[in-house]
Amino acid sequence: MASSRLAGKGAPPRYMETLKSYGWRILSLLIFFGVWEYAGRVPISIAFPTFLETMRALFAMIMNGDMIKAFFDTLQPLIIGVTLSALFGVSCGILMGLSKSFQWACEPVFVVMQAAPMAALIPLVTFVYGIGLAAKIASVVILAAPIIVLNAFRAVRNANPSLIQMCKSFQGNDFQTIIKVIIPDASPMIFAGLRLGVAGGFIGVILAELLITPTGIGDLITYHRSVAEYPEMYAAIFSILLFSAITITLLEAAEITIFRPEKKEIS
């Protein structure tokens, strides 16, 4: 009893460890922004603005409504595309994990899609879907779906065999084994695949806006580059990077909270 109290006194409080972790992250960002500011002041290129110039441009674009309108245009195909990829990807991945025949028919396609430079094929989408919303949604699905499908497939295929055997030993049928054992055990990895799929979706929607039709954040980047307004161009790039980083971080936090509480305790 006494030794446990001493160990508790000797161990640093958990909130201090959390503050230390966030402190290092903030320090790394400050160093990065400081190097950015210095590189812009040297300058390394006339097309490379300082960090402060970029932030002033970002604030001005938010205040005049350009950034808000651009994000509205960008998020519409992103949300639709990621939703379709999630519904299709998780279902297809689970079926691949449960059926050898379905796996043999579908796995090579998604492996090739994940390994191939799909960004080079995005302009070809215009021949099928034109330059409208459907083309941008298709681009998001092309980048996001293979990741979600293959993660869901591997999650189901690598479900804990001991749990499956225990369910069968208690006279559980195949449907009960799938619903009550395999899918719950595979859920953490499936959710991780969804998080990675969202990251792929961001890449897909920006590529579509740059290569297919200039709208949203891609339009801001293309326009300000064409008129040599480099602080505004970098502000648009910085905004989508920041938004995607925050989105992925929140999804990762949700994944840890829901599926991996033991990791939350350690961190």
matplotlib code that plots the C-alpha trace (Angstrom):
import matplotlib.pyplot as plt

x = [0.0, 2.8, 4.8, 1.9, 1.5, 5.2, 5.0, 2.0, 3.9, 7.0, 5.1, 4.4, 0.7, -0.9, -1.9, 1.8, 2.7, -0.1, 1.0, 4.6, 3.4, 1.4, 4.3, 6.7, 4.1, 3.6, 7.4, 7.8, 5.1, 6.8, 10.1, 8.5, 6.8, 10.0, 12.0, 9.2, 9.3, 13.1, 13.1, 10.6, 12.7, 16.0, 14.2, 14.8, 12.5, 10.3, 7.4, 7.9, 6.1, 6.8, 4.6, 3.2, 2.3, 0.6, -1.4, -2.5, -3.6, -5.5, -7.3, -8.2, -9.6, -11.7, -13.1, -14.1, -15.8, -13.6, -12.2, -15.6, -17.1, -14.2, -14.5, -18.2, -17.4, -14.6, -16.4, -19.5, -17.9, -15.5, -18.3, -20.4, -17.4, -16.1, -19.6, -20.0, -16.5, -17.2, -20.5, -19.2, -15.7, -16.7, -19.3, -17.0, -14.1, -16.2, -17.6, -14.0, -12.9, -15.8, -15.8, -12.7, -14.5, -15.4, -11.8, -10.3, -12.7, -12.2, -8.8, -6.6, -8.6, -8.3, -4.6, -3.8, -5.9, -4.0, -0.6, -1.1, -0.6, -4.4, -3.8, -2.6, -6.0, -8.1, -8.2, -9.7, -12.7, -13.7, -14.4, -17.0, -18.5, -17.6, -16.3, -19.2, -19.8, -19.9, -16.3, -15.0, -17.0, -15.6, -12.1, -12.6, -13.9, -11.0, -8.5, -10.5, -12.3, -9.3, -7.8, -11.1, -11.8, -8.4, -8.3, -11.8, -10.8, -7.6, -9.5, -12.1, -9.6, -7.4, -10.2, -9.2, -9.5, -9.9, -13.0, -14.5, -13.8, -15.3, -18.5, -18.8, -18.2, -21.2, -23.3, -23.2, -24.2, -22.4, -24.5, -24.0, -20.3, -20.1, -22.3, -21.2, -17.6, -15.9, -17.2, -16.8, -13.3, -12.5, -14.1, -10.9, -9.0, -12.0, -12.3, -8.6, -9.2, -11.9, -9.6, -7.0, -9.7, -10.7, -7.0, -7.1, -10.4, -8.7, -6.0, -8.7, -10.8, -7.9, -6.5, -9.9, -10.1, -6.6, -6.9, -10.5, -12.4, -11.1, -13.5, -13.1, -9.7, -8.1, -9.6, -8.0, -4.6, -4.8, -6.1, -3.7, -0.7, -1.7, -1.8, 1.4, -0.4, 1.8, 0.7, -2.9, -1.9, 0.1, -2.8, -5.2, -2.7, -2.1, -5.9, -6.6, -3.6, -4.7, -8.3, -7.3, -4.8, -7.4, -10.0, -7.6, -6.5, -10.2, -10.9, -7.8, -8.9, -12.4, -10.8, -8.7, -11.7, -14.1, -11.9, -8.6, -9.2, -6.1, -4.0, -5.6, -4.5, -0.9, -0.7]
y = [0.0, 2.4, 1.5, 2.2, 5.6, 6.4, 5.3, 7.6, 10.5, 9.8, 9.6, 12.9, 13.9, 12.8, 16.4, 17.4, 14.8, 16.1, 19.7, 18.6, 16.8, 19.8, 22.1, 20.2, 20.3, 24.1, 24.6, 22.6, 24.8, 28.0, 26.8, 26.0, 29.3, 31.1, 29.4, 30.2, 33.9, 34.0, 32.3, 34.8, 37.8, 36.6, 36.0, 32.6, 33.6, 36.5, 34.0, 33.0, 35.3, 35.6, 33.8, 37.1, 38.3, 35.0, 35.3, 38.9, 37.6, 34.7, 37.1, 39.4, 36.6, 35.4, 38.8, 39.5, 36.1, 34.6, 31.8, 30.9, 30.6, 28.5, 26.1, 25.7, 24.7, 22.4, 20.6, 19.7, 17.1, 16.1, 15.2, 13.4, 11.5, 10.4, 9.3, 7.2, 5.8, 4.9, 3.1, 1.3, 0.7, -0.8, -3.0, -4.2, -4.8, -6.8, -9.0, -9.5, -10.5, -13.0, -14.5, -16.0, -15.8, -12.1, -11.4, -13.1, -11.0, -7.6, -7.5, -7.2, -4.2, -2.2, -3.2, -1.8, 1.3, 1.9, 1.3, 3.1, 6.9, 7.6, 11.3, 11.0, 9.4, 12.1, 14.3, 11.2, 11.5, 14.6, 12.4, 10.4, 13.0, 16.3, 19.2, 19.4, 18.2, 14.5, 14.7, 16.0, 13.4, 10.7, 12.0, 11.8, 8.3, 7.2, 8.3, 7.4, 4.1, 1.8, 2.7, 2.1, -1.2, -2.7, -1.7, -3.1, -6.3, -6.8, -5.9, -8.6, -11.2, -10.6, -10.8, -12.6, -16.4, -17.1, -15.0, -16.6, -20.1, -19.2, -17.9, -21.2, -23.2, -21.5, -22.6, -19.3, -19.4, -17.7, -14.6, -14.2, -14.7, -12.0, -9.5, -10.0, -11.0, -10.3, -6.8, -5.5, -6.8, -5.3, -1.9, -0.1, -0.9, -0.1, 3.3, 3.8, 3.1, 5.7, 8.2, 7.5, 7.6, 11.1, 12.1, 10.6, 12.4, 15.8, 15.0, 13.9, 17.0, 19.5, 17.6, 17.8, 21.5, 22.0, 19.7, 19.4, 22.6, 25.6, 26.0, 26.2, 26.3, 25.0, 28.1, 30.4, 28.8, 28.9, 32.4, 34.1, 32.2, 33.5, 37.1, 36.7, 37.4, 34.9, 35.7, 34.9, 31.8, 30.5, 31.5, 29.3, 26.4, 26.9, 27.0, 23.6, 22.1, 23.4, 22.3, 18.8, 18.4, 19.5, 17.1, 14.1, 14.9, 15.0, 11.7, 10.2, 11.5, 10.0, 6.7, 6.6, 7.6, 5.0, 2.1, 2.4, 3.9, 2.1, 4.2, 7.3, 6.4, 5.8, 9.1]
z = [0.0, 1.0, -2.1, -4.4, -2.8, -3.2, -6.8, -7.4, -5.8, -7.9, -11.2, -12.9, -13.2, -16.5, -17.3, -17.1, -19.6, -21.9, -21.5, -22.3, -25.4, -26.7, -25.8, -28.1, -30.9, -30.5, -30.4, -33.6, -35.3, -34.1, -35.4, -38.8, -39.1, -38.0, -40.7, -43.2, -42.2, -42.4, -45.9, -47.1, -45.9, -47.4, -49.9, -51.5, -54.3, -55.3, -55.5, -51.8, -49.4, -45.7, -43.1, -41.9, -45.4, -46.0, -42.8, -43.7, -47.1, -45.5, -43.0, -45.9, -48.0, -45.0, -44.4, -48.0, -48.2, -51.0, -48.7, -47.2, -50.7, -51.9, -49.0, -49.6, -53.2, -52.2, -49.3, -51.3, -53.6, -50.8, -48.4, -51.1, -52.4, -49.0, -48.0, -51.1, -50.7, -47.1, -47.8, -50.8, -49.4, -46.1, -47.6, -50.4, -48.0, -45.6, -48.4, -49.6, -46.2, -45.8, -49.3, -51.1, -54.4, -53.9, -52.8, -56.0, -58.2, -56.5, -54.7, -57.8, -59.0, -55.8, -55.3, -58.8, -58.1, -54.8, -56.4, -59.7, -60.1, -60.2, -60.2, -63.8, -64.7, -63.1, -66.3, -68.1, -65.8, -67.8, -70.8, -68.9, -66.4, -68.0, -65.8, -63.3, -59.8, -60.8, -62.1, -58.8, -56.8, -59.1, -58.4, -54.7, -54.9, -57.1, -54.4, -51.3, -52.1, -52.6, -49.2, -47.4, -49.3, -48.6, -44.9, -44.3, -46.2, -44.1, -40.9, -41.5, -42.7, -39.6, -37.1, -33.9, -34.6, -30.9, -30.6, -33.7, -32.4, -29.0, -30.7, -32.6, -29.5, -28.0, -31.0, -32.7, -36.4, -39.2, -39.1, -35.4, -35.8, -38.4, -36.7, -33.0, -33.4, -36.7, -37.5, -33.9, -33.8, -37.2, -36.4, -35.2, -38.4, -40.5, -38.9, -39.5, -43.1, -43.2, -41.7, -44.4, -47.0, -46.0, -46.4, -49.9, -50.6, -49.9, -52.4, -54.9, -54.6, -54.9, -57.9, -59.5, -58.9, -60.3, -63.3, -64.3, -63.4, -61.5, -58.6, -54.8, -53.2, -56.5, -58.3, -55.7, -56.1, -59.9, -60.1, -57.7, -59.2, -62.7, -61.5, -59.4, -56.1, -54.2, -50.6, -51.6, -53.4, -50.4, -48.1, -50.1, -49.9, -46.2, -45.5, -47.1, -45.5, -42.1, -42.6, -43.7, -40.8, -38.2, -39.8, -39.7, -36.2, -35.0, -36.7, -35.1, -31.7, -32.2, -33.3, -30.1, -27.9, -29.4, -30.3, -28.5, -25.0, -23.7, -26.2, -24.8, -21.3, -22.4, -24.4]

ax = plt.figure().add_subplot(projection="3d")
ax.plot(x, y, z, "-o")
ax.set_aspect("equal")
plt.show()
